[in-house]
């Protein structure tokens, strides 16, 4: 049985494209584009990402989130990594799925085996003359 999203795929990234999981992406460009037509036309910043991911038009909340990570000049956003994550919001009295943006979560670097982080300088007593 076909689903609506299969018959009418969106050219833009939607919350269900994330399959319930966060996704870290690198911005390659962020132009302002006219979306819609006629009286419904709007100017929006659209994020394009490295790889084959669909672009993401930004609403004000997400624009502010990217600006907090990469600065408020969209010309400087290229090369910045952001994390998209699915969540919900209230729209016209209904709860709907949405995408939000945050800085990528930092992963801890693994410590070399046999070394304790507190003893990083403990073996600095070798016989190298200075």
N, CA, C and O atoms as a GROMACS GRO file, in nm:
protein
  520
    1UNK      N    1   0.085  -0.117   0.000
    1UNK     CA    2   0.000   0.000   0.000
    1UNK      C    3   0.090   0.124   0.000
    1UNK      O    4   0.184   0.131   0.079
    2UNK      N    5   0.063   0.218  -0.084
    2UNK     CA    6   0.142   0.341  -0.095
    2UNK      C    7   0.100   0.441   0.012
    2UNK      O    8  -0.016   0.448   0.053
    3UNK      N    9   0.198   0.518   0.056
    3UNK     CA   10   0.173   0.624   0.153
    3UNK      C   11   0.183   0.758   0.082
    3UNK      O   12   0.246   0.770  -0.022
    4UNK      N   13   0.120   0.859   0.141
    4UNK     CA   14   0.119   0.993   0.082
    4UNK      C   15   0.260   1.042   0.053
    4UNK      O   16   0.286   1.096  -0.055
    5UNK      N   17   0.353   1.024   0.149
    5UNK     CA   18   0.490   1.074   0.131
    5UNK      C   19   0.561   1.003   0.015
    5UNK      O   20   0.653   1.059  -0.044
    6UNK      N   21   0.518   0.880  -0.018
    6UNK     CA   22   0.577   0.808  -0.130
    6UNK      C   23   0.521   0.857  -0.264
    6UNK      O   24   0.593   0.861  -0.363
    7UNK      N   25   0.396   0.893  -0.265
    7UNK     CA   26   0.331   0.940  -0.388
    7UNK      C   27   0.366   1.086  -0.416
    7UNK      O   28   0.387   1.124  -0.531
    8UNK      N   29   0.373   1.167  -0.310
    8UNK     CA   30   0.402   1.310  -0.322
    8UNK      C   31   0.523   1.346  -0.237
    8UNK      O   32   0.508   1.411  -0.133
    9UNK      N   33   0.642   1.304  -0.277
    9UNK     CA   34   0.761   1.333  -0.194
    9UNK      C   35   0.791   1.482  -0.191
    9UNK      O   36   0.774   1.553  -0.290
   10UNK      N   37   0.836   1.528  -0.076
   10UNK     CA   38   0.872   1.669  -0.060
   10UNK      C   39   1.014   1.689  -0.111
   10UNK      O   40   1.101   1.603  -0.094
   11UNK      N   41   1.038   1.804  -0.173
   11UNK     CA   42   1.176   1.834  -0.215
   11UNK      C   43   1.257   1.891  -0.099
   11UNK      O   44   1.379   1.905  -0.108
   12UNK      N   45   1.187   1.922   0.012
   12UNK     CA   46   1.253   1.975   0.131
   12UNK      C   47   1.251   1.874   0.245
   12UNK      O   48   1.165   1.785   0.250
   13UNK      N   49   1.346   1.887   0.335
   13UNK     CA   50   1.358   1.799   0.450
   13UNK      C   51   1.238   1.818   0.543
   13UNK      O   52   1.199   1.931   0.573
   14UNK      N   53   1.182   1.708   0.588
   14UNK     CA   54   1.070   1.707   0.682
   14UNK      C   55   1.108   1.625   0.805
   14UNK      O   56   1.203   1.546   0.800
   15UNK      N   57   1.036   1.643   0.914
   15UNK     CA   58   1.067   1.572   1.039
   15UNK      C   59   1.068   1.421   1.020
   15UNK      O   60   1.154   1.353   1.076
   16UNK      N   61   0.975   1.367   0.941
   16UNK     CA   62   0.971   1.221   0.924
   16UNK      C   63   1.090   1.169   0.843
   16UNK      O   64   1.118   1.049   0.846
   17UNK      N   65   1.162   1.256   0.771
   17UNK     CA   66   1.284   1.215   0.701
   17UNK      C   67   1.395   1.178   0.800
   17UNK      O   68   1.488   1.104   0.765
   18UNK      N   69   1.387   1.229   0.922
   18UNK     CA   70   1.489   1.200   1.023
   18UNK      C   71   1.467   1.065   1.091
   18UNK      O   72   1.554   1.019   1.166
   19UNK      N   73   1.356   1.002   1.067
   19UNK     CA   74   1.324   0.869   1.121
   19UNK      C   75   1.342   0.863   1.274
   19UNK      O   76   1.386   0.762   1.328
   20UNK      N   77   1.308   0.973   1.341
   20UNK     CA   78   1.314   0.975   1.487
   20UNK      C   79   1.451   0.992   1.547
   20UNK      O   80   1.466   0.985   1.669
   21UNK      N   81   1.554   1.015   1.463
   21UNK     CA   82   1.692   1.024   1.513
   21UNK      C   83   1.756   1.157   1.473
   21UNK      O   84   1.725   1.211   1.367
   22UNK      N   85   1.844   1.210   1.558
   22UNK     CA   86   1.916   1.332   1.521
   22UNK      C   87   2.013   1.304   1.406
   22UNK      O   88   2.056   1.191   1.385
   23UNK      N   89   2.046   1.411   1.334
   23UNK     CA   90   2.134   1.398   1.218
   23UNK      C   91   2.227   1.518   1.215
   23UNK      O   92   2.182   1.633   1.214
   24UNK      N   93   2.359   1.493   1.213
   24UNK     CA   94   2.458   1.600   1.206
   24UNK      C   95   2.495   1.620   1.059
   24UNK      O   96   2.532   1.526   0.989
   25UNK      N   97   2.486   1.746   1.014
   25UNK     CA   98   2.513   1.780   0.875
   25UNK      C   99   2.602   1.903   0.867
   25UNK      O  100   2.605   1.985   0.959
   26UNK      N  101   2.674   1.914   0.756
   26UNK     CA  102   2.757   2.032   0.730
   26UNK      C  103   2.689   2.121   0.626
   26UNK      O  104   2.648   2.074   0.520
   27UNK      N  105   2.678   2.248   0.658
   27UNK     CA  106   2.615   2.345   0.568
   27UNK      C  107   2.712   2.375   0.453
   27UNK      O  108   2.829   2.406   0.477
   28UNK      N  109   2.664   2.366   0.329
   28UNK     CA  110   2.749   2.403   0.215
   28UNK      C  111   2.707   2.536   0.153
   28UNK      O  112   2.788   2.605   0.091
   29UNK      N  113   2.581   2.571   0.169
   29UNK     CA  114   2.536   2.704   0.127
   29UNK      C  115   2.403   2.736   0.193
   29UNK      O  116   2.331   2.647   0.238
   30UNK      N  117   2.372   2.867   0.198
   30UNK     CA  118   2.250   2.911   0.267
   30UNK      C  119   2.190   3.033   0.198
   30UNK      O  120   2.187   3.141   0.256
   31UNK      N  121   2.143   3.016   0.074
   31UNK     CA  122   2.086   3.130   0.001
   31UNK      C  123   1.946   3.166   0.050
   31UNK      O  124   1.878   3.086   0.114
   32UNK      N  125   1.905   3.287   0.018
   32UNK     CA  126   1.767   3.329   0.040
   32UNK      C  127   1.691   3.298  -0.088
   32UNK      O  128   1.733   3.338  -0.197
   33UNK      N  129   1.580   3.227  -0.075
   33UNK     CA  130   1.501   3.187  -0.191
   33UNK      C  131   1.356   3.224  -0.171
   33UNK      O  132   1.309   3.236  -0.058
   34UNK      N  133   1.285   3.241  -0.280
   34UNK     CA  134   1.141   3.265  -0.275
   34UNK      C  135   1.072   3.130  -0.282
   34UNK      O  136   1.089   3.055  -0.378
   35UNK      N  137   0.996   3.099  -0.179
   35UNK     CA  138   0.921   2.973  -0.174
   35UNK      C  139   0.773   3.002  -0.185
   35UNK      O  140   0.725   3.101  -0.129
   36UNK      N  141   0.702   2.918  -0.256
   36UNK     CA  142   0.560   2.941  -0.279
   36UNK      C  143   0.542   3.034  -0.398
   36UNK      O  144   0.638   3.073  -0.464
   37UNK      N  145   0.418   3.068  -0.424
   37UNK     CA  146   0.390   3.158  -0.538
   37UNK      C  147   0.272   3.248  -0.506
   37UNK      O  148   0.194   3.222  -0.414
   38UNK      N  149   0.261   3.353  -0.581
   38UNK     CA  150   0.151   3.447  -0.563
   38UNK      C  151   0.152   3.510  -0.425
   38UNK      O  152   0.257   3.550  -0.374
   39UNK      N  153   0.034   3.519  -0.365
   39UNK     CA  154   0.020   3.581  -0.233
   39UNK      C  155   0.086   3.498  -0.124
   39UNK      O  156   0.116   3.550  -0.016
   40UNK      N  157   0.110   3.369  -0.150
   40UNK     CA  158   0.172   3.280  -0.050
   40UNK      C  159   0.325   3.280  -0.057
   40UNK      O  160   0.389   3.212   0.022
   41UNK      N  161   0.384   3.355  -0.151
   41UNK     CA  162   0.529   3.354  -0.167
   41UNK      C  163   0.598   3.416  -0.046
   41UNK      O  164   0.555   3.519   0.006
   42UNK      N  165   0.705   3.350   0.000
   42UNK     CA  166   0.783   3.398   0.115
   42UNK      C  167   0.931   3.388   0.083
   42UNK      O  168   0.974   3.297   0.012
   43UNK      N  169   1.008   3.483   0.136
   43UNK     CA  170   1.154   3.476   0.128
   43UNK      C  171   1.202   3.398   0.249
   43UNK      O  172   1.168   3.431   0.363
   44UNK      N  173   1.282   3.294   0.226
   44UNK     CA  174   1.336   3.213   0.336
   44UNK      C  175   1.481   3.179   0.306
   44UNK      O  176   1.521   3.164   0.191
   45UNK      N  177   1.558   3.166   0.412
   45UNK     CA  178   1.692   3.111   0.399
   45UNK      C  179   1.676   2.960   0.390
   45UNK      O  180   1.604   2.899   0.469
   46UNK      N  181   1.743   2.901   0.292
   46UNK     CA  182   1.736   2.756   0.272
   46UNK      C  183   1.876   2.698   0.291
   46UNK      O  184   1.971   2.742   0.227
   47UNK      N  185   1.887   2.599   0.380
   47UNK     CA  186   2.016   2.535   0.404
   47UNK      C  187   2.034   2.416   0.309
   47UNK      O  188   1.945   2.332   0.295
   48UNK      N  189   2.150   2.413   0.246
   48UNK     CA  190   2.190   2.299   0.164
   48UNK      C  191   2.307   2.233   0.235
   48UNK      O  192   2.394   2.300   0.291
   49UNK      N  193   2.309   2.099   0.232
   49UNK     CA  194   2.405   2.024   0.310
   49UNK      C  195   2.495   1.938   0.222
   49UNK      O  196   2.460   1.901   0.110
   50UNK      N  197   2.613   1.907   0.277
   50UNK     CA  198   2.706   1.816   0.210
   50UNK      C  199   2.639   1.678   0.203
   50UNK      O  200   2.581   1.632   0.302
   51UNK      N  201   2.648   1.614   0.090
   51UNK     CA  202   2.587   1.482   0.072
   51UNK      C  203   2.456   1.493  -0.003
   51UNK      O  204   2.429   1.593  -0.069
   52UNK      N  205   2.377   1.391   0.007
   52UNK     CA  206   2.255   1.384  -0.074
   52UNK      C  207   2.129   1.421   0.002
   52UNK      O  208   2.018   1.390  -0.043
   53UNK      N  209   2.143   1.486   0.116
   53UNK     CA  210   2.026   1.523   0.196
   53UNK      C  211   1.948   1.636   0.130
   53UNK      O  212   2.005   1.723   0.064
   54UNK      N  213   1.817   1.633   0.148
   54UNK     CA  214   1.732   1.740   0.096
   54UNK      C  215   1.766   1.872   0.166
   54UNK      O  216   1.817   1.871   0.278
   55UNK      N  217   1.737   1.986   0.101
   55UNK     CA  218   1.758   2.115   0.166
   55UNK      C  219   1.652   2.140   0.274
   55UNK      O  220   1.547   2.075   0.277
   56UNK      N  221   1.681   2.236   0.364
   56UNK     CA  222   1.590   2.270   0.474
   56UNK      C  223   1.562   2.419   0.475
   56UNK      O  224   1.652   2.498   0.506
   57UNK      N  225   1.439   2.462   0.442
   57UNK     CA  226   1.402   2.603   0.458
   57UNK      C  227   1.391   2.634   0.606
   57UNK      O  228   1.343   2.552   0.684
   58UNK      N  229   1.436   2.752   0.645
   58UNK     CA  230   1.437   2.788   0.787
   58UNK      C  231   1.319   2.877   0.825
   58UNK      O  232   1.289   2.975   0.757
   59UNK      N  233   1.254   2.840   0.935
   59UNK     CA  234   1.159   2.932   0.997
   59UNK      C  235   1.240   3.020   1.093
   59UNK      O  236   1.362   3.003   1.104
   60UNK      N  237   1.176   3.113   1.162
   60UNK     CA  238   1.250   3.204   1.250
   60UNK      C  239   1.319   3.131   1.364
   60UNK      O  240   1.432   3.166   1.400
   61UNK      N  241   1.255   3.032   1.423
   61UNK     CA  242   1.314   2.959   1.534
   61UNK      C  243   1.444   2.891   1.489
   61UNK      O  244   1.547   2.902   1.556
   62UNK      N  245   1.437   2.820   1.377
   62UNK     CA  246   1.556   2.750   1.328
   62UNK      C  247   1.662   2.846   1.276
   62UNK      O  248   1.782   2.818   1.289
   63UNK      N  249   1.622   2.959   1.218
   63UNK     CA  250   1.719   3.059   1.172
   63UNK      C  251   1.798   3.110   1.293
   63UNK      O  252   1.921   3.121   1.288
   64UNK      N  253   1.727   3.141   1.402
   64UNK     CA  254   1.795   3.188   1.523
   64UNK      C  255   1.887   3.081   1.582
   64UNK      O  256   1.993   3.114   1.635
   65UNK      N  257   1.847   2.954   1.572
   65UNK     CA  258   1.932   2.846   1.623
   65UNK      C  259   2.061   2.835   1.543
   65UNK      O  260   2.168   2.818   1.601
   66UNK      N  261   2.053   2.846   1.410
   66UNK     CA  262   2.175   2.841   1.328
   66UNK      C  263   2.260   2.964   1.357
   66UNK      O  264   2.382   2.953   1.368
   67UNK      N  265   2.198   3.080   1.369
   67UNK     CA  266   2.272   3.204   1.398
   67UNK      C  267   2.346   3.194   1.531
   67UNK      O  268   2.457   3.246   1.544
   68UNK      N  269   2.288   3.127   1.631
   68UNK     CA  270   2.355   3.110   1.760
   68UNK      C  271   2.479   3.020   1.747
   68UNK      O  272   2.573   3.032   1.825
   69UNK      N  273   2.478   2.931   1.649
   69UNK     CA  274   2.591   2.840   1.626
   69UNK      C  275   2.695   2.903   1.534
   69UNK      O  276   2.815   2.893   1.560
   70UNK      N  277   2.650   2.967   1.425
   70UNK     CA  278   2.740   3.008   1.317
   70UNK      C  279   2.750   3.159   1.297
   70UNK      O  280   2.823   3.204   1.209
   71UNK      N  281   2.678   3.238   1.376
   71UNK     CA  282   2.679   3.383   1.359
   71UNK      C  283   2.558   3.429   1.280
   71UNK      O  284   2.490   3.348   1.217
   72UNK      N  285   2.530   3.559   1.284
   72UNK     CA  286   2.406   3.608   1.222
   72UNK      C  287   2.420   3.649   1.076
   72UNK      O  288   2.326   3.705   1.020
   73UNK      N  289   2.534   3.622   1.012
   73UNK     CA  290   2.552   3.649   0.869
   73UNK      C  291   2.550   3.516   0.794
   73UNK      O  292   2.642   3.435   0.811
   74UNK      N  293   2.448   3.493   0.714
   74UNK     CA  294   2.435   3.365   0.644
   74UNK      C  295   2.552   3.336   0.551
   74UNK      O  296   2.576   3.221   0.518
   75UNK      N  297   2.624   3.439   0.509
   75UNK     CA  298   2.743   3.417   0.426
   75UNK      C  299   2.852   3.342   0.501
   75UNK      O  300   2.939   3.281   0.439
   76UNK      N  301   2.848   3.345   0.635
   76UNK     CA  302   2.948   3.278   0.717
   76UNK      C  303   2.907   3.137   0.762
   76UNK      O  304   2.982   3.072   0.836
   77UNK      N  305   2.791   3.090   0.720
   77UNK     CA  306   2.740   2.962   0.768
   77UNK      C  307   2.806   2.841   0.700
   77UNK      O  308   2.803   2.731   0.754
   78UNK      N  309   2.864   2.861   0.584
   78UNK     CA  310   2.926   2.749   0.511
   78UNK      C  311   3.034   2.683   0.596
   78UNK      O  312   3.116   2.750   0.659
   79UNK      N  313   3.031   2.550   0.596
   79UNK     CA  314   3.131   2.474   0.670
   79UNK      C  315   3.093   2.444   0.814
   79UNK      O  316   3.156   2.360   0.878
   80UNK      N  317   2.992   2.511   0.866
   80UNK     CA  318   2.949   2.484   1.004
   80UNK      C  319   2.865   2.357   1.009
   80UNK      O  320   2.786   2.329   0.919
   81UNK      N  321   2.885   2.282   1.115
   81UNK     CA  322   2.808   2.159   1.136
   81UNK      C  323   2.698   2.188   1.237
   81UNK      O  324   2.720   2.255   1.339
   82UNK      N  325   2.580   2.136   1.207
   82UNK     CA  326   2.465   2.152   1.295
   82UNK      C  327   2.400   2.015   1.313
   82UNK      O  328   2.419   1.924   1.233
   83UNK      N  329   2.324   2.003   1.420
   83UNK     CA  330   2.249   1.880   1.442
   83UNK      C  331   2.101   1.910   1.428
   83UNK      O  332   2.047   1.996   1.498
   84UNK      N  333   2.036   1.838   1.338
   84UNK     CA  334   1.891   1.846   1.322
   84UNK      C  335   1.831   1.735   1.408
   84UNK      O  336   1.883   1.624   1.411
   85UNK      N  337   1.723   1.766   1.476
   85UNK     CA  338   1.657   1.661   1.555
   85UNK      C  339   1.506   1.677   1.545
   85UNK      O  340   1.455   1.789   1.538
   86UNK      N  341   1.436   1.564   1.545
   86UNK     CA  342   1.289   1.570   1.536
   86UNK      C  343   1.229   1.597   1.673
   86UNK      O  344   1.276   1.546   1.775
   87UNK      N  345   1.124   1.677   1.674
   87UNK     CA  346   1.050   1.704   1.797
   87UNK      C  347   0.909   1.745   1.756
   87UNK      O  348   0.869   1.722   1.641
   88UNK      N  349   0.835   1.805   1.846
   88UNK     CA  350   0.701   1.853   1.813
   88UNK      C  351   0.687   1.998   1.857
   88UNK      O  352   0.764   2.048   1.940
   89UNK      N  353   0.589   2.064   1.798
   89UNK     CA  354   0.555   2.201   1.836
   89UNK      C  355   0.405   2.218   1.822
   89UNK      O  356   0.337   2.133   1.765
   90UNK      N  357   0.354   2.328   1.873
   90UNK     CA  358   0.212   2.358   1.859
   90UNK      C  359   0.193   2.457   1.744
   90UNK      O  360   0.255   2.563   1.741
   91UNK      N  361   0.107   2.420   1.651
   91UNK     CA  362   0.077   2.504   1.536
   91UNK      C  363  -0.074   2.513   1.521
   91UNK      O  364  -0.142   2.414   1.497
   92UNK      N  365  -0.125   2.635   1.534
   92UNK     CA  366  -0.269   2.660   1.524
   92UNK      C  367  -0.350   2.566   1.614
   92UNK      O  368  -0.454   2.515   1.575
   93UNK      N  369  -0.301   2.546   1.736
   93UNK     CA  370  -0.373   2.466   1.834
   93UNK      C  371  -0.351   2.315   1.826
   93UNK      O  372  -0.406   2.241   1.907
   94UNK      N  373  -0.272   2.269   1.728
   94UNK     CA  374  -0.246   2.125   1.714
   94UNK      C  375  -0.098   2.097   1.735
   94UNK      O  376  -0.013   2.181   1.705
   95UNK      N  377  -0.068   1.980   1.786
   95UNK     CA  378   0.069   1.937   1.801
   95UNK      C  379   0.113   1.873   1.669
   95UNK      O  380   0.048   1.781   1.618
   96UNK      N  381   0.223   1.923   1.615
   96UNK     CA  382   0.273   1.873   1.487
   96UNK      C  383   0.422   1.839   1.499
   96UNK      O  384   0.493   1.894   1.584
   97UNK      N  385   0.468   1.749   1.414
   97UNK     CA  386   0.610   1.715   1.409
   97UNK      C  387   0.687   1.830   1.346
   97UNK      O  388   0.635   1.901   1.260
   98UNK      N  389   0.811   1.848   1.390
   98UNK     CA  390   0.896   1.953   1.334
   98UNK      C  391   1.042   1.915   1.349
   98UNK      O  392   1.076   1.819   1.418
   99UNK      N  393   1.127   1.992   1.283
   99UNK     CA  394   1.272   1.977   1.295
   99UNK      C  395   1.322   2.098   1.372
   99UNK      O  396   1.281   2.211   1.346
  100UNK      N  397   1.412   2.074   1.467
  100UNK     CA  398   1.480   2.182   1.538
  100UNK      C  399   1.629   2.162   1.520
  100UNK      O  400   1.675   2.056   1.478
  101UNK      N  401   1.705   2.267   1.554
  101UNK     CA  402   1.849   2.269   1.530
  101UNK      C  403   1.922   2.302   1.659
  101UNK      O  404   1.879   2.386   1.737
  102UNK      N  405   2.035   2.232   1.680
  102UNK     CA  406   2.122   2.258   1.795
  102UNK      C  407   2.267   2.233   1.752
  102UNK      O  408   2.291   2.176   1.645
  103UNK      N  409   2.363   2.275   1.835
  103UNK     CA  410   2.502   2.242   1.803
  103UNK      C  411   2.519   2.090   1.810
  103UNK      O  412   2.450   2.024   1.888
  104UNK      N  413   2.608   2.035   1.729
  104UNK     CA  414   2.630   1.890   1.737
  104UNK      C  415   2.676   1.852   1.877
  104UNK      O  416   2.753   1.924   1.940
  105UNK      N  417   2.630   1.741   1.924
  105UNK     CA  418   2.672   1.691   2.055
  105UNK      C  419   2.816   1.648   2.044
  105UNK      O  420   2.856   1.582   1.948
  106UNK      N  421   2.895   1.684   2.144
  106UNK     CA  422   3.036   1.647   2.146
  106UNK      C  423   3.048   1.505   2.198
  106UNK      O  424   2.985   1.468   2.297
  107UNK      N  425   3.129   1.427   2.132
  107UNK     CA  426   3.156   1.294   2.182
  107UNK      C  427   3.290   1.296   2.251
  107UNK      O  428   3.383   1.363   2.206
  108UNK      N  429   3.301   1.223   2.360
  108UNK     CA  430   3.427   1.220   2.433
  108UNK      C  431   3.531   1.145   2.353
  108UNK      O  432   3.503   1.043   2.291
  109UNK      N  433   3.652   1.199   2.354
  109UNK     CA  434   3.763   1.129   2.290
  109UNK      C  435   3.804   1.012   2.377
  109UNK      O  436   3.813   1.026   2.499
  110UNK      N  437   3.828   0.897   2.317
  110UNK     CA  438   3.873   0.785   2.400
  110UNK      C  439   4.014   0.812   2.453
  110UNK      O  440   4.100   0.863   2.381
  111UNK      N  441   4.037   0.776   2.578
  111UNK     CA  442   4.168   0.791   2.639
  111UNK      C  443   4.256   0.674   2.595
  111UNK      O  444   4.207   0.561   2.585
  112UNK      N  445   4.383   0.699   2.569
  112UNK     CA  446   4.472   0.588   2.537
  112UNK      C  447   4.472   0.488   2.652
  112UNK      O  448   4.470   0.527   2.769
  113UNK      N  449   4.476   0.360   2.617
  113UNK     CA  450   4.474   0.259   2.722
  113UNK      C  451   4.599   0.268   2.807
  113UNK      O  452   4.708   0.293   2.756
  114UNK      N  453   4.582   0.247   2.935
  114UNK     CA  454   4.695   0.250   3.026
  114UNK      C  455   4.727   0.389   3.076
  114UNK      O  456   4.813   0.404   3.163
  115UNK      N  457   4.662   0.492   3.025
  115UNK     CA  458   4.688   0.630   3.068
  115UNK      C  459   4.565   0.680   3.143
  115UNK      O  460   4.451   0.656   3.104
  116UNK      N  461   4.592   0.750   3.248
  116UNK     CA  462   4.486   0.814   3.324
  116UNK      C  463   4.486   0.960   3.288
  116UNK      O  464   4.594   1.020   3.278
  117UNK      N  465   4.369   1.023   3.266
  117UNK     CA  466   4.367   1.164   3.228
  117UNK      C  467   4.441   1.254   3.326
  117UNK      O  468   4.498   1.355   3.286
  118UNK      N  469   4.441   1.219   3.453
  118UNK     CA  470   4.508   1.301   3.553
  118UNK      C  471   4.659   1.283   3.554
  118UNK      O  472   4.730   1.361   3.618
  119UNK      N  473   4.709   1.185   3.485
  119UNK     CA  474   4.852   1.157   3.485
  119UNK      C  475   4.916   1.189   3.350
  119UNK      O  476   5.017   1.129   3.314
  120UNK      N  477   4.860   1.280   3.277
  120UNK     CA  478   4.906   1.310   3.142
  120UNK      C  479   5.052   1.356   3.141
  120UNK      O  480   5.123   1.327   3.044
  121UNK      N  481   5.099   1.426   3.244
  121UNK     CA  482   5.236   1.476   3.247
  121UNK      C  483   5.327   1.393   3.338
  121UNK      O  484   5.441   1.431   3.363
  122UNK      N  485   5.277   1.280   3.386
  122UNK     CA  486   5.353   1.200   3.482
  122UNK      C  487   5.478   1.138   3.421
  122UNK      O  488   5.575   1.114   3.493
  123UNK      N  489   5.477   1.111   3.291
  123UNK     CA  490   5.595   1.047   3.232
  123UNK      C  491   5.681   1.148   3.156
  123UNK      O  492   5.737   1.115   3.051
  124UNK      N  493   5.690   1.268   3.207
  124UNK     CA  494   5.769   1.374   3.143
  124UNK      C  495   5.910   1.380   3.203
  124UNK      O  496   5.978   1.481   3.188
  125UNK      N  497   5.955   1.274   3.271
  125UNK     CA  498   6.086   1.276   3.335
  125UNK      C  499   6.186   1.190   3.258
  125UNK      O  500   6.268   1.122   3.318
  126UNK      N  501   6.180   1.193   3.125
  126UNK     CA  502   6.274   1.114   3.046
  126UNK      C  503   6.409   1.185   3.038
  126UNK      O  504   6.424   1.296   3.090
  127UNK      N  505   6.507   1.125   2.974
  127UNK     CA  506   6.643   1.176   2.972
  127UNK      C  507   6.676   1.260   2.850
  127UNK      O  508   6.789   1.257   2.802
  128UNK      N  509   6.581   1.335   2.799
  128UNK     CA  510   6.606   1.421   2.684
  128UNK      C  511   6.664   1.554   2.733
  128UNK      O  512   6.598   1.626   2.808
  129UNK      N  513   6.789   1.586   2.690
  129UNK     CA  514   6.849   1.713   2.734
  129UNK      C  515   6.788   1.831   2.661
  129UNK      O  516   6.754   1.822   2.543
  130UNK      N  517   6.773   1.943   2.731
  130UNK     CA  518   6.720   2.065   2.669
  130UNK      C  519   6.824   2.172   2.665
  130UNK      O  520   6.798   2.282   2.616
   0.00000   0.00000   0.00000
